[in-house]
């Protein structure tokens, strides 16, 4: 007997379970009972003739075949949902596109043009700020549609393209311009000074040992504010301090021949930027703005 054609509802449930790693969470997102969601998965497994998930107390883990199936159908399932939202008398696009990224780069480059982005997308755009790895976890489980990531995504099922090269500058207020670098207090992003450490190794070929830590603030915009107030020095992306350098309110304490760079990536699930009109339009808008 030929296998039954999989139900679209069953495929939709499968994709949601795959992204969330939990039948319970998937059921909540879909607005169905846990029993119905479980029945959908069992019916799809019976239709396909193989298991899709390993079940344990913490949730479910996809099998190798489930990973392959998700790659094949997830984008199509999302595209069908988008089309359904846009069809019918008086229908309007209601499915928001959820974008995650570092607060600094999104607030500086995207938010000033947010109204234009929403108009181009034709749907609500929801922003979420956080650390790259946490945001990528949310992208994998379906909580986000796009992530602007300051680290290169290395997750199965994630498509990433290089978006922008951040250039970093060692800056302080002019009052520190004649002071030896080892005597200037540092304002860091984290206790282990990841951005400062990367700069020191790239430019000076040594770790930043012996520096005096003045403060740690996990927000580059707040660090800029402290530097403008004269607290000390830090390494910040050039886009964040370009106007300050032009105006002379901050100065570069070092001018290497090749400035340290960090590539920012635009990450989506699979081919959703191609299969989903709203995700694709949002991705295109972000590529225009973040440069």
HUMO-V89805 format. One record per backbone hydrogen bond with DSSP energy under -1.0 kcal/mol. CO is the residue of the C=O (numbers start at 1). NH is the residue of the N-H. If there is no record, write none. Layout:
# HUMO-V89805
<<CO NH> <CO NH>>
This chain:
# HUMO-V89805
<<7 11> <8 12> <9 13> <10 14> <11 15> <12 16> <13 17> <14 18> <15 19> <16 20> <17 21> <21 60> <22 26> <23 27> <24 28> <25 29> <26 30> <27 31> <27 32> <33 37> <34 38> <35 39> <36 40> <37 41> <38 42> <39 43> <40 44> <41 45> <42 46> <43 47> <44 48> <45 49> <45 50> <52 63> <54 61> <56 59> <59 56> <61 54> <63 67> <64 68> <65 69> <66 70> <67 71> <68 72> <69 73> <70 74> <73 77> <74 78> <75 79> <76 80> <77 81> <78 82> <79 83> <80 84> <81 85> <82 86> <88 91> <97 126> <98 145> <98 146> <99 128> <100 148> <101 130> <102 106> <103 107> <104 108> <105 109> <106 110> <106 111> <110 113> <111 114> <113 117> <114 118> <115 119> <116 120> <117 121> <118 122> <124 97> <126 99> <128 101> <131 135> <132 136> <133 137> <134 138> <135 139> <136 140> <137 141> <138 143> <138 144> <146 100> <147 267> <149 265> <155 158> <157 270> <159 268> <161 266> <164 264> <166 262> <167 238> <169 236> <170 253> <171 234> <172 251> <173 176> <174 177> <176 179> <180 183> <181 184> <185 233> <186 214> <186 215> <188 217> <190 193> <193 197> <194 198> <195 199> <196 200> <197 201> <198 202> <199 203> <200 204> <200 206> <207 209> <212 186> <215 188> <217 219> <219 223> <220 224> <221 225> <222 226> <223 227> <224 228> <225 229> <226 231> <227 230> <233 187> <234 171> <236 169> <237 240> <238 242> <241 245> <242 246> <243 247> <244 248> <244 249> <244 250> <251 172> <260 168> <262 166> <264 163> <264 164> <265 149> <266 161> <267 147> <268 159> <269 272> <271 274> <271 275> <272 276> <276 280> <277 281> <278 282> <279 283> <280 284> <281 285> <282 286> <283 287> <284 288> <285 289> <286 290> <289 291>>
